[in-house]
Amino acid sequence: MPLNERDQGPSNKVTNAWKWLIGYNDTEANRIGVPIVSSKDWLADIFSHPGAKAADYLDSLFPFRAWIPSYNLQWAIGDLIAGVTVALVLVPQSMSYATLAGLKPEFGLYSSFVGVMIYALFATSKDVTIGPVAVMSLQTHNVIVAVMAKTNAWSAEVIATALAFISGVICLGIGIIRIGWIIEFIPTPAVSGFMTGSAISIAAGQVPKLMGLKTVVTNSNPTYKVIINSFKALPQTDLNAAFGLTALAFLYIARSFCRWLPTRYPRLAKTAFFMSVLRNAFVIIVLTIASRIWVGQYKDPKKYPISILKTVPRGFKHMGQPNVSPQLLSDMASQLPVSVIVLLLEHIAIAKSFGRLNNYKINPNQELIAIGVTNLVGPCFGAYAATGSFSRTAIKSKSGVRTPLAGWVTGILVLISIYALTGTFYWIPNAALSAVIIHAVGDLIAPPALLYKFWLVSPFELVIWLAAVLTTVFSTIENGVYVSVAASLALLLIRIARPRGRWLGTVRVHHGTTSPTDSSITIAHRDVFVPLDDKDGLRDPSIRVDAPPPGILIYRFEEAFTYPNASHLADLIIDKAKEETRPGKSANFAKLGDRPWHDPGAPNPALIKAWNVLTCRRGRNVKDELEEEFQKDPRPLLKAIIFDFSSVSNVDTTSIQTLVDVRTSVERYADAKVEFHFANILSPWIRRALLAGGFGTGNASRHITEIAPVVSQKEVISEEEQAKRDAKLRKARQDQGAALEEGLTAQDPDRILSGSEVTGYPIQTLDKKESGSNADGSSGSSSGRNSLDKAGVAGFERRDSQISVPIIWGNDLTPFFHLDLSAALAAATSTGAYHTQTARTV
């Protein structure tokens, strides 16, 4: 009894109605029962063991739980030394950076204390030191200037703490929902570019304070104008230069000496390191003493001959809830993206760098949580935005730090300085603090050797670096960040939209071995697939690369096959097919009007005849020339295209539709079926998408032509074609029972689904013997099956003479999906259709 006349339960009817509605059986893979991955599998993997995953997530929020139980005395000694060493650098630097941000010096101390204390609880890096840094201080200053240009309703301190709080909220949110990977879209050259530009801007802005050039305005002018105005104002240099230049010269001389000393006396390497670390504190202490002795003689502060730090309040005088009023947030909204980018990038780049250096791995999401919590808590103590510092992190790492708890040692010393040393800070010369800043940001400028490395690796990224630096210097740090980020994303999109791909050939590699006991030689060989062209100089040009067999093309993708590059790759494939193979039928149409408009071909013979009459030229028969040209074309017919998907990580609807269009185009050109073989498929979801496009399942008599049409259109067919389909449908119903016994569901009115028609190979199960014959009268071990065995397409492992188990899932039903290129090439060249077509071509 036909299937549609059998009794079906209500559930089966609903299921069949649903399948009919969504066109389930239009996909051949569904009709013949190819096993494919489902969304249920994906969801099950995501939501499996929710309790354990939630516990792991909560545990990951507090990394110190993993190492604190193992804390010991040796670790404590290393942390104590590193903590004290960092504190000696942090205290003068933090006050310097606070003045750079346009704030009073104590705000730098507040940020330093909160940063090192909070970070130890959430850190995944033992080396990173959080606190005020030069670039973020400059950005804070820019935000303060931008907001104050709009309104005078808030002080600089209120703006700075609000900026830190909102930036902390954003960073914490990014870390909690685990999307820290978004910062990976900004490459190292872009980060280096705006860091270098910012360092130049900071150094240029500190020169007037270093030299005492009071007439130079540094707040609103771009860097290049500050540099020009500083040179113009050099005659106005005052006594501040005596302190500033002396401090700067000492810092560089001391660093050079400490670098030279270990090369001459290796035993003094440790001593030289600590001497180098202490140079900042030493120069500040010496110049502060000199300032106190000299400037202390003046009773009136207005008559001081040099600029000094003056009053630094004792203790936390600015504790309280940060002001995050809607109006203030609106005024600083345009500056928030840049502030967050600077906060994140500098910290993550430093943490990753020292993680690689010291052989441990950081968690970027957890680092963002650490930054977020630090900047959420910090404003309550009066702190402004804090992030990882490169110079202090390097010092901490070289000092022998063992755990993040070293930050608490630094925090305690900073706290002592806040309560006990503020009176001494009064006499610190501002020129000395400017020298410390200039010396510190000098390490952020990329050296020429690094730029040469950028050039060697990727010249385009060096262009991005230059664009970021020039934009920062000639405009603002905000524009420098935007330019570097935009240029990086543009380069990424270009690389995705115009990927490289290669047409492959084969090279036979021989391996010869000789026996030590006799002169016998054993030679083995294997075929290696390499690009046909040698334009990139990747191989010895003397090596001959054999092209694939006639009528077969092999293409290797080198990027994901998705909608940005689908059209480009389709044009490349079609053009190559038309270049290497001849059309399946002559371009000589019976009627001139039968030729399609998009392929006009030769000119109209009537027009040529008229032209020959006018020019007195001898006429020629265009039709005969076309036919003769077609007959003499030595190129083969296109038989198969093999795709190497080893580099394809993703496909999408657009790319699969494009691949369907390619198949339609090349089959019209060849006027025959063209096999599409796929090797090295990486994902079951890619396999599923290809099956949805009608690929992989054999010699389908009706190809899918639309995967996701923009406008759904019903198929328009003639009455004669409809009558043929009705006849096939009646024939299919009669043979339905036999097809079901073979485990198939033949519900396509265009064909009768027998095993050999579905795949081109006999379908067998583990409990059935290889018996019976195909439609052409051959035995069960047909040429198709033999081709699979010879090529190793499925990687069959013979358990006995009757049963075989394929490596590739459902390979009996998907004979055009292959384990590797060798199997795909063997399958494409071993079919009877290929040999027939090749003989006809010859």
C-alpha positions, 0 to 999 in steps of 0.5 A: 500500500502506498505510504500516503494511504497507510494509517497514520496516527495524529502525531505522525500527521502533524509531523508530516504536515510540519515537514511539508510546511517547512520543506523538510524533504526538499533537502536530500540529506533529510530524505535519505536520512543522513545523520547531522548535528542538531541544535539540540546537541548545541543547547545540551552542551551549553546547558549541561551541568548548570550547577557545576558551571555556576559554581566554577564561575563564582569560584573564578571571581576570586582567584586568590582562593587558589594560591592563598592556602599555599602561602609560605615564608619564602613567598612572603620575603619575595613579596616584601622586597617587591612591595617596598621597591614598587612603593619607592617608585609609586609615591613620587610617580603618583603625585606626578601623574595627578598633576598631569591629570589636572588634580592635586597631588594627593589624588594620585596617592589615593589612587595608588593605595586603593589600586594595589589593595583591591587588585590583589583580591581579584588578580590573575597576574602576580606582576601587574601594579595598578595605580595612576599611569601617564596615558590615563592621567592625560585622558582624565585631564582631557575629560576635565577640560572638555566638561569644564568647557561646557559648564563650571558646575563641577570641580576637576575632582568631581569629574575625575572621580565620576569618570573613574566610577563609570569606567569601572562599571563598564569594565566590571560589566564586560568582565562579568558577562565574559566578553573581554575578547572584544579587546582582541580586535585591537592589535598590538601595533595599534596599541603601540601607536597611540601609546607612543603618540600619547607618550610624545604628547605627555613629554611635550606637555611637561617640557614647559614645567621642566624649563619654567616656560610660564607662557606656553599653554599646554591644555588646549593646544595639540602636541605639535603646537606645544612643541613649537611654542616651547621652542619659541619660549626658550629665552624665558627659561628660569631657575626651574630648569636647574632642578628639572634638567638636573633631575632628567639628566641624572635619571638617564645617566643613572639608568645607563650606568645601571645597564652597563654595570652588569655587563662589566661586572655580572656579579653586581647585576642585582645591585645594579637593578636596585640602584636603577629602581631607587633612582626616582626616589633618590633624585626626588629626595635630594632635590627636595632637600635642596629645595627646602634649604634654599626656598625655605629661606623665603617667608612669602610663598608668592616669592618662591624662586621655583615652583614647588608642590606645596600643601598636600593634606594629611589623610583621606580628605576627599572620601565620599560618594562619587557624583554621577548625576545624569547631567555630568554623565551627559557632558562626559559621554563623548569621552567615555569610549576612549577612556574605557579603551585606554583603561582596558588596553593598557592593562590587558597588554601589560598583563599578557606581556608579563604573563608570557615573560614569567610563564603563566596565563592571565584571564582577561575577563577576570582582569577586567573585573579587577579593574572594574572593582578598583575603579568602583571602590577608588572614587569613594576614597577620592581616587581617579582612574587607575590601571596597570603601569608598565614601568612599575610592573617591570620593576615589580617583576624584576624584584622577585615578586611571588604573589599578588599579595605584594600589592598590600605591602606597597599599599601599606607604605603608600598609606604611611606616606599619606599620613606621615610624609605629607609635610615633606611633600610640600618642598618637592620641586614641580620641575623634578616631578616633570622630569620623573614623568618625562623619564617614565613615558620615554619607555612607552615610545616604540624604538626603531627596532620594534617598528622594523619588526612591524614592517617585517611582519605586516607593513600595513600594521606599520602604517596603522602605527604611523597613523595613530602616532601622527593623529595623536600628535597633530590632533588629540589622543581621542582621535588617535585612539579612534583612528588606530581602532578604526584602521585596525578594524578596516584592515581586518574586514579587508582581509576577511572580504578579500582572502587569499586562496590557492589552486592546488597541484601535486608534488610526488615526494619520494622517501628512499632508505638503504639497508646497512647490510646490503645495497637494496633500496626501499623507495616510498612516496606520497603526493603533497598538495601545493599551490600551482603558482610560485608567485610568493616564492614559498618553494624552490622554483625548480620543483615541478608541480603537476596540475590535477587531472584534466577537468578537475580543479582543486581549491584551498580556502585560506579564510572562513567562507562567509558573506563578506568574501562569498561573492569574491570567491565565487567570481574567482572559482567561476573565472578559473573554471572558464579559463581552464576548461571548455564549454560543454556546447557550442556558442553557435546558436541556431537563431541569433535571438536565442543567444542570451543578452549577458553573453552576446558573443560575436557581432551580428553577421548582418552588421559584419556583412554591411561593414565589409561592403562599406570597407570593401573587405572580404566577408567571413562566415562567423557561424562557421568560425565559431563552430570550428573554434569550438571543435578545435578547443583543446581544453577538457570539459569540467568534471569536478571541483575539489574544495579544501576546507581545512582552513574554513572555520565558519560558513553561513547562509550567504556563502552556501547560497553562493556555492549553489550559484557557482554549481549552477553556473559551472554546470550550465557552462559545462552542459553536464553535471559537475561534482563538488567534493569537499575535504577536511571539513572541520565542523559538523555545523559546516557539514550540516550547512553543506548538506542543506545546500544539496552538497555531499549526498550524491548525484541529485537529479534536482539541485537546490537553487535557492537556500534563502531567497530574498523574495520567495517565488513559486517554481514556474513549470510547463504542463508537459513538465508537470505531467512528467513529474506526475508520472514519476510520482506514480512510479515512486509510490509503486516502489515506495515499499522497496525503498523503505525496506532499504531504510530510505524515505523516498518522498521526492516526486522527481526521483525514486530513491534507491541506494545507488541513485542516492549516493552513486554507491551501494548503501550497506549497514553493519548487519547486511552483507555486500550482496545484490547488484547495482542498477548497471548490473555490477556487483555490490563491490562496485567501482564506486565502492572500490573508489572509496576503498582505494582512495581511503575516502572513509578510512575504512577499517576492515573487520572481516570480509563482510563488515566495514566501519567508516571513519567519516560519520554517514559516509555511505550517504555522503560520498562527496565529503572526504577525509583528505584531499588525496581521497577526494582526488581519487574519488573524483578520478575513479568514477566511470563518468570521469573516464568516459568524459576524459576519453571523449575529450581525448 
